[in-house]
Amino acid sequence: VMEIRALNHTFVLWRKADGTPVCQDAFCLHLGANLGVGGKVVDDCIQCPFHLWKFGSDGSVKEIPYIEDPHK
């Protein structure tokens, strides 16, 4: 996991298990934590270091630990 700044914006770079690189907005949709600082890759998702939300490579919420299905 790496934070980069380009084009007046902050991004997080990470790799999926198969090595595919992912670049997305660095800030968690929940409370704005920087995923490039303390975030980690878990189950092909980037996980927020604070509340452990997981985001897929498309930026969508894949898991909220305390909610069974985040898409309901």
Secondary structure as GFF3:
##gff-version 3
##sequence-region A 1 72
A	DSSP	beta_strand	2	6	.	.	.	ID=ss1
A	DSSP	beta_strand	9	15	.	.	.	ID=ss2
A	DSSP	beta_strand	21	25	.	.	.	ID=ss3
A	DSSP	beta_strand	40	42	.	.	.	ID=ss4
A	DSSP	beta_strand	45	47	.	.	.	ID=ss5
A	DSSP	beta_strand	54	55	.	.	.	ID=ss6
A	DSSP	beta_strand	61	63	.	.	.	ID=ss7
###
